[in-house]
Amino acid sequence: MTAPAMSTEAEHAAVKSAPVVGRRRRKAERGKQRSSVLTVIIWLTVLYFIVPLLWLVISSTKDNADLFTTFGLKLGHSFQLFKNLGSLFTFQDGIYSRWLINTVLYAVVGSVGAAVLSTMAGYALAKYRFPGSRAVFNIVLGSIMVPLTALALPTYLLFAAAHLTDTPWAVILPSLVSPFGVYLMRVYAADAVDDSILEAARIDGASEFRVFRTISLKLLTPGIVTVLLFQLVATWNNYFLPLIMLNSPKLFPVTVGLAQWQGAAAAGGGAQVLFSTVITGAFVSIIPLMIAFLFLQRYWQSGLATGGVKG
Amino acid sequence: MTAETPRRMALSAPAARRSRGIHAGQTRTAWLLILPFLLVFAAFFTVPLGYSAYLSLFTSKLVGGEVFSGLDNYSRALHDPHFWEGLRRVAFFLCVQMPIMLAASTFIALALDSQRVRGGKFVRLLVFVPYAVPSVVATLMWGYLYGKDYGLITQMFDAVGLHAPDLLSPGSILGSTMNIVCWEFVGYNMIVLYAALRSVPNDLYEAAEIDGAGQWRIAWSIKLPALRPALLLTLIFSIIGSFQLFNEPNLLFNIAPNAIGSDFTPNLYAYNLAFRGQDNNYAAAIAFLLGFVVMIVAFVVQGVTNRKERQA
């Protein structure tokens, strides 16, 4: 199959020039003027992305009455954030903190595992030519197209037969497979690791594994972080897989737990008090990833685009 | 696959002589590196997929248990208005939502790349933030914003004295879903496109400016072509994502049960068949058929784009 890919030369040009261009262009652009019209238009667009989140933050400081009676973007009559947090973490015996821990566990184990497997496989596909390498890569590319939900049902049935459903493994094991991670890693490794360095190390008598461990891994670090981040978001946000695999509320990740609370709140029947708890829970659940993205800007700003620039 | 690892390696004479021994060692290393991935891939990808295909060929009967029924499930699906309705809906979703989302992403990426926006760095960060919000939380949040009684959108309409539309009615729920998906992914696509723009060598712009090309001309003739691979990537992801639509409608169902049926999207339909209706075999056939449709659409889009690229 043909991948969403450019020609090799273009790939190389894109990769090599990226950091250099950044520096060179910044200098050239210092003289460029700012456009007020464009600035206003763009910042108005930014409002669209930020106002819902602002609403979420403000709403998590309100009690249920204010939630329904006061304007969404204004503070309520009283500041109830801490009371809301208190009820969030004590509701149903404090199951929410359980959900947070589960999410962290599934996301970290799943994404680290996927990043390790993808790095090894992607590197091998990029740097070694061996019988079958082409076939393996084509299978990987083809599998990116397969809707993951098409896999969920049979995976569930197989796991049920193996008595693995309703255990953490049911969520972690399937998320170890990341064809897109392998693809990203292959694209990245093809350029980050120079063949001449590998050749020099080989002539010096280093074994293939030693070369991989001591030289290549270091060069691949930005790519690895990218794959890790990508998988982290995917597993952190995963809803479908844990929804079908897990039955016990104490095993839920935040996504499934919140969805259940939202269902209960929407169904009414005295569950109305849940609204502020659900909203506060939603707000708390997005904080960790926001912080991760803030600190890892360097990586996602160029990294997440790897497939688009080079592939 | 067109992208092949270039062999830039220039073997020296002694190295070439030793290359046979080295080659066997390298092949072994390569396989050892790939093996862990392949094992996991086989266990949690190939086997389930094969099992799904197998399941789809049987029908469970009240009497006699599972009976081989060949392609019956598939022909049933092809005559099933629920399946077609869902497929038509996600296809429509794709045709409307995807162009709007990609146009917005492209516009913001181009604006930021032009360096004419004040505070561009913050814009990049703020527009991207929704990507870090789980679709469950995004849907939950927008669901509240859409709400008729106290939703922010209704409040805003009331504030200016207008009658607020019911965003959770059967007629508008698809549009409301499109809006949520846009909100989630414009930022991610923008980052992909922006990085592609940054990788255009500056010389090209300088040359164009010397040739007297204006900013619009540069955007049209240099920047948009440079965006093609990135656009293709975002396009393929949008296709896969749209056809798989599940999280958003499944959550909106809680607050708008009358607007979203159990067959709103093919995925939702398959899920409800399997987990509410206990019809695993038929659900497997639907899921398989859906995967097939996604692959075909993705192939066609790639084929068309590649042909255009060759003509250009």
Interface residues (C-beta under 8 A of the other chain):
Chain A: M1 T2 A3 P4 A5 M6 S7 T8 A10 E11 H12 A13 A14 V15 S17 A18 V21 G22 R24 R25 A28 E29 K32 Q33 R34 S35 L38 T39 I41 I42 W43 T45 V46 Y48 F49 I50 V51 P52 L53 W55 L56 S59 L67 F68 T69 F71 G72 L73 V116 L117 S118 M120 A121 Y123 A124 L125 A126 K127 Y128 R129 F130 P131 S133 R134 V136 F137 N138 L141 G142 S143 I144 M145 V146 P147 L148 T149 A150 L151 A152 L153 P154 T155 Y156 L157 L158 L173 P174 L176 V177 P179 V182 V187 A190 D195 S196 E199 R202 I203 E208 F209 F212 V233 W236 N237 Y239 F240 I244 V254 T255 V256 L258 A259 Q262 G263 A266 A267 V278 I279 A282 S285 I286 L289 M290 A292 F293 L294 Q297 W300 Q301 S302 L304 A305 G307 G308 V309 G311
Chain B: M1 T2 A3 E4 T5 P6 R7 R8 M9 A10 L11 S12 A15 I22 G25 Q26 T27 T29 A30 W31 L33 I34 P36 F37 L38 V40 F41 A43 F44 F45 V47 P48 L49 Y51 S52 L55 A104 I108 A111 L112 S114 Q115 R116 V117 R118 G119 V123 R124 L125 L126 V127 F128 V129 P130 Y131 A132 V133 P134 S135 V136 V137 L140 M141 W142 G143 Y144 L145 D149 Y150 G151 L152 Q155 A159 W183 V186 G187 Y188 I191 V192 L193 Y194 A195 A196 R198 S199 V200 P201 N202 E206 R228 P229 A230 L232 L233 T234 I236 I240 F243 Q244 F246 N247 N250 L251 N254 I255 N267 A270 Y271 A274 F275 N280 A283 A284 A287 F288 L290 G291 V294 M295 A298 F299 Q302 G303 N306
